[in-house]
Amino acid sequence: MISSMEHEHAVRERGYEVRLKEMEDISQKSTAELRLLLTAQQKATNRWKEETKVLTETTEARISKLKSYLSQQKLCNQELIAQLELANNEVIEDEKLMTEYQKHINRLQMRLSRAEQRAATASQKLSTLTTWKRKATSLKELENI
């Protein structure tokens, strides 16, 4: 009986050792797989870090260029606004001058119109006088005959 128990115990011990060996093998394989996965993940993480770094630098450079362009555009806009204000002031001055010139032109046209009326009246009077003078000359000639 003891020998059978010892034999049973030895068989169980071998079974446990076999199972322990299998579990150690599985553990080593799992550890190796986990290490491979961890290495792959670290490589992917490093690659993503590099890609992110490159994208960040590219984006920052682009933002910097856009800020510079925006600054230039602001200066250009300020310049254009100043030119527009000057042009508007010139337009206002030109409109004032045109108003003054139009008033002056209207006065000159009134004077011209009066002068033309006086000239027409003078011409009519002259024509009448010339007619009377001819009649008088004709009458004198008739009397002399």
C-alpha positions in Angstrom: 0.0 0.0 0.0 2.7 2.5 0.8 4.5 1.6 -2.4 1.3 2.2 -4.3 0.8 5.5 -2.5 4.4 6.4 -3.3 3.9 5.4 -6.9 0.6 7.4 -7.1 2.4 10.3 -5.4 5.3 10.1 -7.9 2.8 9.9 -10.8 1.0 13.0 -9.5 4.2 14.8 -9.0 5.3 14.1 -12.6 1.8 15.2 -13.7 2.3 18.4 -11.7 5.8 18.8 -13.1 4.6 18.3 -16.7 1.8 20.8 -16.1 4.2 23.2 -14.5 6.6 22.8 -17.5 3.7 23.4 -19.9 2.6 26.4 -17.9 6.2 27.8 -17.9 6.4 27.2 -21.7 3.0 29.0 -22.2 4.2 31.7 -19.8 7.5 32.1 -21.8 5.6 32.1 -25.1 3.1 34.7 -23.8 5.9 36.8 -22.4 7.7 36.6 -25.8 4.5 37.6 -27.6 3.9 40.4 -25.2 7.4 41.6 -25.7 6.9 41.5 -29.5 3.6 43.4 -29.1 5.2 45.9 -26.7 8.2 46.4 -29.1 5.8 46.8 -32.1 3.7 49.3 -30.0 6.8 51.2 -29.0 7.9 51.4 -32.6 4.4 52.6 -33.7 4.4 55.1 -30.9 7.8 56.4 -31.9 6.7 56.6 -35.5 3.5 58.5 -34.5 5.6 60.8 -32.3 7.9 61.6 -35.3 4.9 62.1 -37.6 3.2 64.3 -35.1 6.4 66.3 -34.7 6.8 66.7 -38.4 3.1 67.7 -38.8 3.4 70.1 -35.9 6.5 71.8 -37.4 4.8 71.9 -40.8 1.7 73.4 -39.3 3.6 75.9 -37.2 5.6 77.0 -40.2 2.4 77.4 -42.2 0.7 79.3 -39.4 3.8 81.5 -39.2 3.6 82.2 -42.9 -0.1 82.9 -42.7 0.4 85.3 -39.8 3.1 87.1 -41.8 0.9 87.3 -44.8 -2.0 88.5 -42.6 0.3 91.2 -41.2 1.3 92.3 -44.7 -2.4 92.4 -45.7 -3.2 94.5 -42.7 -0.5 97.0 -43.6 -1.7 97.0 -47.2 -5.3 97.6 -46.1 -4.2 100.4 -43.8 -2.3 102.0 -46.8 -5.3 101.5 -49.0 -7.7 103.0 -46.4 -5.3 106.0 -46.0 -5.3 106.5 -49.9 -9.1 106.1 -49.9 -9.5 108.8 -47.3 -7.2 111.1 -49.2 -9.1 110.4 -52.4 -12.4 111.1 -50.6 -11.0 114.4 -49.3 -9.9 115.3 -52.8 -13.4 114.4 -54.1 -15.0 116.7 -51.4 -12.6 119.5 -52.3 -13.3 119.0 -56.1 -17.0 119.0 -55.4 -16.7 122.3 -53.5 -14.7 123.7 -56.4 -17.2 122.5 -58.9 -20.0 124.1 -56.9 -18.1 127.4 -56.8 -17.3 127.1 -60.6 -20.9 126.3 -61.3 -22.0 129.4 -59.4 -19.5 131.5 -61.3 -20.6 130.0 -64.6 -24.2 130.7 -63.8 -23.3 134.4 -63.0 -21.4 134.6 -66.2 -24.3 133.1 -68.2 -26.6 135.7 -66.6 -24.3 138.5 -67.5 -23.9 137.1 -71.0 -27.7 136.8 -71.3 -28.1 140.5 -70.2 -25.3 141.6 -72.5 -27.0 139.7 -75.4 -30.3 141.4 -74.6 -28.7 144.8 -74.5 -26.9 144.0 -77.7 -30.2 142.9 -79.3 -31.9 146.0 -78.0 -29.0 148.2 -79.3 -29.1 146.4 -82.6 -32.9 147.0 -82.9 -32.5 150.6 -82.0 -29.6 151.0 -84.5 -31.7 149.3 -87.1 -34.6 151.6 -86.4 -32.3 154.6 -86.5 -30.8 153.4 -89.7 -34.2 153.0 -91.2 -35.3 156.5 -90.0 -32.0 157.9 -91.3 -32.6 156.3 -94.7 -36.1 157.6 -94.8 -34.9 161.1 -93.8 -32.2 160.9 -96.5 -34.8 159.8 -99.0 -37.2 162.6 -98.0 -34.4 165.1 -98.3 -33.5 163.9 -101.8 -37.1 164.0 -102.8 -37.3 167.6 -101.5 -34.2 168.5 -103.4 -35.6 167.3 -106.6 
